[in-house]
Amino acid sequence: MRWSAEDAAFIGTVAELPSLSWFADEQAAASSGIRALVADVLDNMEAHGERSPLAHKETVNRQAATPPA
């Protein structure tokens, strides 16, 4: 998330999906907007049998969040 003085807006982006961005007047709106956009794109990728660029990161995060037995 960053502020763009040129656009006079907050810009939400995702490193793993650099072609996506969401502009909004408020930081919370930019955050929720980019999250919704990413969810839609990932759903579309899954529907078309494409591998998510976030798959490895999600697996690593799940493993890190799972406490040892």
C-alpha positions in Angstrom: 0.0 0.0 0.0 1.3 3.4 -0.9 0.2 7.0 -1.4 0.5 8.4 -4.9 0.7 12.2 -4.9 0.5 12.2 -8.6 -2.8 10.3 -8.5 -3.9 11.7 -5.2 -4.9 8.2 -4.1 -3.8 5.2 -2.1 -2.7 2.4 -4.4 -3.0 -1.2 -3.3 -0.7 -3.7 -5.0 0.5 -7.4 -4.6 4.1 -8.3 -5.4 3.2 -11.7 -6.8 0.6 -10.2 -9.2 2.3 -7.0 -10.4 -0.2 -6.2 -13.1 -2.9 -5.7 -10.5 -3.6 -2.5 -8.6 -6.5 -0.7 -6.9 -6.7 3.0 -6.4 -8.9 4.6 -3.7 -9.2 7.9 -1.7 -8.8 6.0 1.6 -6.2 3.5 2.6 -8.8 1.0 3.9 -10.7 1.2 0.6 -7.6 0.5 -1.4 -6.7 -2.4 0.8 -10.2 -4.0 0.6 -10.3 -3.3 -3.1 -7.0 -5.0 -4.0 -8.0 -8.0 -1.7 -11.3 -8.4 -3.6 -9.6 -8.1 -7.0 -6.9 -10.6 -6.1 -9.6 -13.0 -4.8 -11.5 -12.7 -8.1 -8.4 -13.2 -10.2 -7.4 -16.3 -8.2 -10.9 -17.7 -8.5 -10.7 -17.2 -12.3 -7.2 -18.8 -12.5 -8.5 -21.8 -10.5 -11.5 -22.1 -12.7 -9.3 -22.3 -15.8 -6.8 -24.8 -14.3 -4.0 -22.2 -13.9 -1.6 -22.4 -11.0 -1.7 -19.5 -8.5 1.4 -17.4 -8.1 0.6 -17.4 -4.4 0.4 -21.2 -4.1 4.0 -21.6 -2.7 3.6 -18.6 -0.4 0.2 -19.9 0.9 1.8 -23.4 1.6 4.7 -21.9 3.5 2.4 -19.6 5.5 0.2 -22.6 6.4 3.2 -24.7 7.5 4.6 -21.8 9.6 1.2 -21.3 11.2 0.8 -25.0 12.1 2.3 -25.7 15.6 4.5 -28.8 15.9 2.9 -32.0 17.1 
